[in-house]
Amino acid sequence: MKGGRKTVLTVLPSGAPIAQEALAGIRSVADAYRWRFISIDGIRNDRGEFLISRSPQTVSSFADLCSVVRPDGLILWSRTLSPDDVRKTLGARAKCVFIESSEAEKERCVCVSGDSVSIAALATRELLLTDRADFAFVPYAGEEKWDVERGAEFKRLIMLAGKRFHAAPAVSAAAEPKRRNAARGRGGSATAAGWLAALPKPCGIFAANDLAAERIAGECAALGLRVPNDVAIVGVDDTEYICENSTPTLSSVVQDIYSEGVAAAQMLSEWMDNPRRAPASRTVPAARIVRRASSRVVLDDRVARALETIRLHACDEGFGPPDVVRAMCLSRAPAFRLFKRIDGRTILDEIHAVRLERAMSMLVEGRRADAVASACGYASVADFRRVFRKRVGETVRNWTNSQRMPSR
């Protein structure tokens, strides 16, 4: 196999779960190409120096580590080491691919990043399903290219659908602490609150990321606006500690970080095989949207409770339709009829849909089928395989291989 026994170093930020998704994608390619693969975690101190916090070697600096392992190529997560840090240590010809780089870094390096067009498309489709005429985009700060791109594409798609678009007032990134306070109901920008109060209702809001979505949810609460009935909200990144702890819970677009890791590793492999030609930077389409209460407009409170119960507990051991019926406070037959009439699916179909969505995500990350079956609420791996084949149309193995096979 082309690529040989190369040494590849991956640098990730300490305490960043999302970066671990990229690592799983990188590792799948590293295993296929038989790399000598080394992954380290690090963090910048108060002086801006990058210090290694986890490494197979007993070294604390990037320069010392490189002198020991002598990497043929590197893959770095955004805001760990800069292109200048790498060149200073390894020289101008260092082969390095960045994931989710800052806009300043993108001008000076090879990088992989999320695709703003597909992110906006998923948010648009979700919000259009809420059946309203007015929509708006709320930027995180408006100072990053991805922030501007997501807003511009959302505006284009909303107007293409014949709906009305409303621009939000710009907010500086320096105001982030105030924005976080506003999201938690402790007061924020009077300008932003006034704009939100003046928006025609009901409306749908696409927030540039989950931090912006959290802020809007907090401002809605302060204004007495109901989410999602008055204001439906969709964010980006599926940051669980934000989305699950917000009231109501926040829908969010999931970026395909695993595939960004795969793409970065494949680009690096091409570069190491052909050192004179650096690969072009790439974008990776978003994966899906996690629909939570902030965009699920269900006029019947009983069905809304049922859907949220399924979303939260479908993968719990022993969970089933009787648990959903109890949440609806109805007897069995009326609950089944009401759920099917409003949701379009049976209660059991909805449970399997939530389970299989999680199962597919875990399989792509390299989890074993038996571990996936247990984590997703199936009684046995045989039961999981049977349901998967019936509802997906492929065996677990064939589907997983089709998703994770690196291409050249």
MODAKA-V250128 format. One record per backbone hydrogen bond with DSSP energy under -0.5 kcal/mol. CO is the residue of the C=O (numbers start at 1). NH is the residue of the N-H. E is the energy in kcal/mol with one decimal. If there is no record, write none. Layout:
co->{CO | CO}
nh->{NH | NH}
e->{E | E}
This chain:
co->{1 | 4 | 6 | 6 | 7 | 7 | 8 | 9 | 10 | 10 | 11 | 12 | 13 | 15 | 16 | 16 | 17 | 17 | 18 | 18 | 19 | 20 | 21 | 22 | 23 | 24 | 25 | 26 | 27 | 28 | 29 | 30 | 30 | 31 | 35 | 36 | 38 | 40 | 41 | 41 | 42 | 43 | 45 | 49 | 49 | 51 | 54 | 57 | 60 | 61 | 62 | 63 | 64 | 65 | 65 | 66 | 73 | 74 | 75 | 76 | 77 | 81 | 82 | 83 | 84 | 85 | 86 | 87 | 91 | 94 | 95 | 96 | 97 | 98 | 99 | 102 | 103 | 105 | 106 | 110 | 111 | 112 | 113 | 114 | 115 | 116 | 117 | 118 | 119 | 120 | 121 | 122 | 123 | 124 | 125 | 127 | 128 | 133 | 134 | 135 | 136 | 137 | 137 | 138 | 144 | 145 | 146 | 147 | 148 | 149 | 150 | 151 | 152 | 153 | 154 | 155 | 156 | 157 | 158 | 159 | 164 | 166 | 172 | 173 | 175 | 176 | 177 | 178 | 179 | 180 | 181 | 182 | 189 | 190 | 191 | 192 | 193 | 194 | 195 | 196 | 202 | 203 | 204 | 205 | 205 | 206 | 209 | 210 | 211 | 212 | 213 | 214 | 215 | 216 | 217 | 218 | 219 | 220 | 220 | 221 | 226 | 226 | 226 | 230 | 230 | 232 | 233 | 234 | 235 | 236 | 238 | 239 | 239 | 240 | 242 | 243 | 246 | 249 | 251 | 252 | 253 | 253 | 254 | 254 | 255 | 256 | 257 | 258 | 259 | 260 | 261 | 262 | 263 | 264 | 265 | 266 | 267 | 268 | 269 | 270 | 274 | 276 | 282 | 284 | 288 | 289 | 290 | 290 | 292 | 292 | 294 | 295 | 296 | 297 | 299 | 300 | 301 | 302 | 303 | 304 | 305 | 306 | 307 | 308 | 309 | 310 | 313 | 316 | 320 | 320 | 321 | 322 | 323 | 324 | 325 | 325 | 326 | 331 | 332 | 333 | 334 | 335 | 336 | 337 | 338 | 339 | 339 | 340 | 346 | 347 | 348 | 349 | 350 | 351 | 352 | 353 | 354 | 355 | 356 | 357 | 358 | 359 | 360 | 361 | 362 | 363 | 368 | 369 | 370 | 371 | 372 | 373 | 374 | 380 | 381 | 382 | 383 | 384 | 385 | 386 | 387 | 388 | 388 | 389 | 395 | 396 | 397 | 398 | 399 | 400 | 401 | 404}
nh->{4 | 6 | 8 | 36 | 72 | 73 | 38 | 75 | 12 | 40 | 77 | 42 | 16 | 17 | 19 | 20 | 20 | 21 | 21 | 22 | 23 | 24 | 25 | 26 | 27 | 28 | 29 | 30 | 31 | 32 | 33 | 34 | 35 | 34 | 37 | 8 | 10 | 12 | 53 | 54 | 14 | 51 | 48 | 45 | 51 | 43 | 41 | 59 | 52 | 65 | 66 | 67 | 68 | 68 | 69 | 70 | 9 | 97 | 11 | 99 | 80 | 80 | 86 | 87 | 88 | 89 | 90 | 91 | 94 | 96 | 74 | 110 | 76 | 112 | 78 | 106 | 107 | 108 | 109 | 98 | 282 | 100 | 284 | 116 | 119 | 120 | 121 | 122 | 123 | 124 | 125 | 126 | 127 | 128 | 129 | 130 | 131 | 164 | 204 | 166 | 206 | 139 | 168 | 208 | 148 | 149 | 150 | 151 | 152 | 153 | 154 | 155 | 156 | 157 | 158 | 159 | 160 | 161 | 163 | 162 | 135 | 137 | 175 | 176 | 179 | 180 | 181 | 182 | 183 | 184 | 186 | 185 | 193 | 194 | 195 | 196 | 197 | 198 | 199 | 199 | 134 | 232 | 136 | 207 | 234 | 138 | 213 | 214 | 215 | 216 | 217 | 218 | 219 | 220 | 221 | 222 | 223 | 224 | 225 | 224 | 228 | 230 | 231 | 202 | 203 | 205 | 251 | 207 | 253 | 210 | 240 | 242 | 243 | 244 | 246 | 250 | 248 | 294 | 235 | 290 | 237 | 255 | 287 | 288 | 257 | 260 | 261 | 262 | 263 | 264 | 265 | 266 | 267 | 268 | 269 | 270 | 271 | 272 | 273 | 274 | 277 | 278 | 113 | 115 | 254 | 291 | 252 | 292 | 295 | 296 | 233 | 297 | 298 | 299 | 301 | 304 | 305 | 306 | 307 | 308 | 309 | 310 | 311 | 312 | 313 | 314 | 316 | 319 | 323 | 324 | 325 | 326 | 327 | 328 | 329 | 330 | 329 | 335 | 336 | 337 | 338 | 339 | 340 | 341 | 342 | 343 | 344 | 344 | 350 | 351 | 352 | 353 | 354 | 355 | 356 | 357 | 358 | 359 | 360 | 361 | 362 | 363 | 364 | 365 | 367 | 366 | 372 | 373 | 374 | 375 | 376 | 378 | 377 | 384 | 385 | 386 | 387 | 388 | 389 | 390 | 391 | 392 | 393 | 393 | 399 | 400 | 401 | 402 | 403 | 404 | 405 | 406}
e->{-1.3 | -1.5 | -0.6 | -3.8 | -3.0 | -1.3 | -2.6 | -2.2 | -0.5 | -2.8 | -2.3 | -1.9 | -1.0 | -0.6 | -1.0 | -0.8 | -0.8 | -0.8 | -0.7 | -1.0 | -2.0 | -1.8 | -1.5 | -2.6 | -2.9 | -1.7 | -1.3 | -2.6 | -2.6 | -1.4 | -2.3 | -0.6 | -2.2 | -0.6 | -1.0 | -2.4 | -2.8 | -2.5 | -2.7 | -1.8 | -2.5 | -2.8 | -2.1 | -2.5 | -0.6 | -2.3 | -2.0 | -1.6 | -2.0 | -2.0 | -2.5 | -1.8 | -1.0 | -0.7 | -2.7 | -2.1 | -2.2 | -2.4 | -2.3 | -2.5 | -1.1 | -0.5 | -2.0 | -2.4 | -2.4 | -1.3 | -3.3 | -2.0 | -1.4 | -0.8 | -2.3 | -0.7 | -2.3 | -2.5 | -2.0 | -2.1 | -0.9 | -2.1 | -0.7 | -2.8 | -2.1 | -3.1 | -2.3 | -0.7 | -1.9 | -2.4 | -2.0 | -2.1 | -2.0 | -2.6 | -2.5 | -2.1 | -2.5 | -2.7 | -1.2 | -1.3 | -1.6 | -3.0 | -2.0 | -2.3 | -2.6 | -0.6 | -0.9 | -2.7 | -1.9 | -2.9 | -2.3 | -1.6 | -2.5 | -2.4 | -2.1 | -2.4 | -2.1 | -2.4 | -2.6 | -2.4 | -2.0 | -1.5 | -2.2 | -1.4 | -2.5 | -0.9 | -1.8 | -1.7 | -2.1 | -2.7 | -2.0 | -2.3 | -2.1 | -1.1 | -2.7 | -1.7 | -2.3 | -2.5 | -2.2 | -2.4 | -2.5 | -1.7 | -1.0 | -0.6 | -0.7 | -2.4 | -2.2 | -0.6 | -2.0 | -2.5 | -2.0 | -2.6 | -1.8 | -2.1 | -2.4 | -2.1 | -2.2 | -2.4 | -2.0 | -2.1 | -1.7 | -0.7 | -2.7 | -0.8 | -0.5 | -2.3 | -2.0 | -0.6 | -2.5 | -3.4 | -0.7 | -3.1 | -2.3 | -1.6 | -1.0 | -1.4 | -3.0 | -2.6 | -0.9 | -1.8 | -0.5 | -1.8 | -2.5 | -3.0 | -3.1 | -0.6 | -2.3 | -1.2 | -1.9 | -1.6 | -2.1 | -2.1 | -2.8 | -2.4 | -2.2 | -2.4 | -2.6 | -2.3 | -2.3 | -2.2 | -2.1 | -2.7 | -2.0 | -1.6 | -2.1 | -0.5 | -1.7 | -1.8 | -3.4 | -0.8 | -1.8 | -0.6 | -1.4 | -0.7 | -1.9 | -1.2 | -1.1 | -0.5 | -0.7 | -2.1 | -2.4 | -1.8 | -2.7 | -2.1 | -2.3 | -2.4 | -2.5 | -2.0 | -2.2 | -2.3 | -2.1 | -1.8 | -1.4 | -1.0 | -2.6 | -1.9 | -1.5 | -1.4 | -0.7 | -1.2 | -0.8 | -2.0 | -2.5 | -2.3 | -2.6 | -2.5 | -2.2 | -2.2 | -2.0 | -3.1 | -0.6 | -1.5 | -2.1 | -2.1 | -2.5 | -2.2 | -2.0 | -2.3 | -3.0 | -1.8 | -1.7 | -2.6 | -2.7 | -1.6 | -2.2 | -2.5 | -2.3 | -1.2 | -2.2 | -1.7 | -2.3 | -2.7 | -1.9 | -2.2 | -1.8 | -2.2 | -1.0 | -2.0 | -2.6 | -2.2 | -2.4 | -2.7 | -2.3 | -2.1 | -2.4 | -2.9 | -0.6 | -1.3 | -2.4 | -2.5 | -2.7 | -2.0 | -1.4 | -2.0 | -1.2 | -0.6}
